[in-house]
């Protein structure tokens, strides 16, 4: 722990080092499952981020349409059919998040499966590369990412099991770059669970 303080100097505390692991082997194909029903603007934002702001070289996108009836969404889904490595799957049944993802998983070509909500905006091109690198480490079975609200506050910082007799998201009182408890808001770390809004298995 390094601390510096004095007259007219803000106190600064560093509590750890963030390790960026190398890719251990050739990048495996990641199948990214994005369930949606309508929500054209949200869906376009996440797809644009995947296609234009993701530096990972090997992924396929599987948009699972759960009975969209909005004309803008239907037109957009039709336009996706012409893109390489993008598939639109139809799920014409009552909404069931688990069933939708299982339906897509059965048709996935990837070695890794990434569940991703349709309301996520990608702001860091290394996001997927960092998830895969963590997944390749021995003993890691699930990987999630820290998600932020539009105002920069943490929405999901990992799940802590046992809070209020159930579970809750950690570091939700922090801004993105706040250190949080023991600096954990800035570090890759082990968690009890992660949210399925962005979850790799």
Number of C-alpha atoms within 10 A of each C-alpha: 6 8 9 10 10 7 6 6 8 9 10 10 14 12 16 14 10 11 8 10 11 11 14 11 8 7 16 15 18 23 25 25 27 27 23 22 18 19 14 19 13 16 24 18 15 20 20 13 17 20 14 11 17 18 14 18 12 15 24 20 22 23 23 22 21 20 16 18 11 13 11 14 21 16 11 15 22 11 10 17 12 10 10 9 14 18 17 17 19 16 20 12 10 10 13 11 12 9 13 23 19 13 16 23 19 8 11 19 13 16 12 17 21 28 22 20 18 24 16 19 21 19 10 11 15 13 16 22 18 18 17 22 17 23 18 17 12 7 8 11 11 15 24 25 20 19 21 18 14 9 8 12 17 23 19 21 24 25 18 15 15 10 11 7 7 8 13 17 17 22 22 19 11 18 17 21 12 15 18 17 12 12 15 17 22 19 15 16 11 10 15 10 17 21 18 16 18 21 19 23 15
